[in-house]
Amino acid sequence: MQFIKNLVRDEAGATAIEYGLIAALIAVAAITAMTSLGNNLSGTFTTIGDKMESAEGAGG
């Protein structure tokens, strides 16, 4: 019975769980930001490629 009481009072596991949740939140935020940045870069490079193709066709 004393072992169970000690487990209930022990907060070291709770701290590890909190750190895990913070790390997971940071990971989700980073993935979201990188996905958004990737989509923006993809659109930018597509626009640049289209303009280069049209310039090549006009000059050729």
N, C-alpha and C positions, 0 to 999 in steps of 0.2 A: 504493500500500500504506500509505503514511503517513496518507493521508486516512481510511482505514478504521480505523486505530489511534486516530486522534484522535476519530472518532465513537464508538468503544467507550468511550473515557475520558471523554467529555463527559457530565456528569451533569445538565445544565440541562434536557434533555428529560424525564428521570426525575422531576425535581422538578415539572414542569408536569403530568405524568401523576398524580403523587401528589395534587396540589391538585385535579385533576379528579375523582379518586376520592373525596376527602373531600367535595367539593361534591355529588357524586352521592349519597353516603351521607346527607348532611344533607337533601337534597331528598327522598329516600325516607322518612326519619324524619318530615319535616314533612308530607308527603302522608298518611302513616299516621295521624299525630296529628290532622290536620284532618278526615280521613274519620271517625275515631272521634268527634270532637267534633260533626261534622255529624249523625251518626246519633243521638247523645244529644240534641242540640237538636231534631231532628225528632220524636223520641219525646216530649220535654217539651212542645213546642207542640201535638202531637196530643192529649196528655192534657189540657192547658189548654183546647183547643177543645172536647173532649168534655164537660168539666165545665161550660163556659159554655153549651153547647147544652142540657145536662140542667137547668141552673138556669133557663134561659129557658123551657123547656117546663114546669117545675114552677111558675113564677111567672105564666105567661101565661094 
